[in-house]
Amino acid sequence: MSHAAQTVSSRRPVRTIAPGQGEPIWFNGALVSLKSASEWSDGGFVFAEIALPKGRATGLHTDPSDETFYVLEGEMLFHLDGEEHRAGAGETVQVRRGVPHAFTALTETARFLYFNVPGTHDRLFREGGFPATDRDLATAPPPDHERTLAAAKAIGVEFIGPPPFPEELVLQTSG
């Protein structure tokens, strides 16, 4: 049974997800490993591990959910409600729903854990991305902005501008 096809009545009350496991999705140059889709928590949350290549940046946007980013590896630059913040391994960044923000990877690769409440972004990743057949960032397909914007609109993500970072830090844009 696929992750998406699990229903509330058929899912187990406990789960374990091994290292390297999770539903792999290419999303605009990033590799999303969906560890817990919203179906498991009845829409309560989404939990994923995400790897970004250097210079992969989001456009300035707002989300319909609260978000938490826990940096595992590398360094990221966040634009949070008009202010920039660098975050390295071991740091947590939280963003309330509706707050304008963006982020980019400053190092060759940045990996982070991602948590959003209520769980909306599994739909964004699935509808805006593509199933990944491997986990090598070098094989990521190019961003499909039209697909991303349609998926974002469907869940209430609003893009309000381009990445708010210096040009030299943005090599690829999501949304």
Buried (B, 14 or more C-beta within 10 A) or exposed (E): EEBEEBEEEEBEEEEEBEEEEBBBBBBBBBBBBBBBBBBBBEBEBBBBBBBBBBBBBBBBBBBBBBBBBBBEBBBBBBBBEEEEEEBEBEBEBEBEBEBBBBBBBBBEBBBBBBBBBBBBBBBBBBBBBBEBEEBEBEEBEEBBBEBBBEBBEEBBBBBEEBBBBEEEBBBBBBB
